[in-house]
């Protein structure tokens, strides 16, 4: 990847992660979808750079976001 592409993907991942936190604070399920995309983009960057420990972190956060959607959908809403 070119440095410009890395910066764009990293910037998009950051914006999506921040938006996910905002949506989480408002208790909206969309937060988990934004985190899935953000963590996937970060995982792509870290895999490309050979940063295994950060790749593992990204994949763990991706799994937690998937679990969040699953649990959210399973809970009854008032």
C-alpha positions, 0 to 999 in steps of 0.5 A, a space after each residue: 500500500 502507498 503511504 497516501 492509501 494507508 493514511 486515508 484508510 487509517 483516517 476513515 477507520 478512526 472517524 468510524 471508531 469515533 462515530 461508533 462511540 458516539 452512537 454507543 453513547 446514544 445506545 444505538 446498535 449501529 455503533 457495532 456495525 461502524 466498529 466492525 468496519 473500523 476494526 476490519 480496516 485497521 486489521 487490513 492495515 496492520 496485516 499489511 504492515 506485519 504488525 501481528 500484535 495489533 492485528 490480533 487486537 483488531 480481530 478481537 475487537 471485531 469479534 466483540 463487535 459481532 458479539 455485541 450485535 448478536 447480544 443486542 438483537 437477542 435482548 428484548 426491547 421495552 
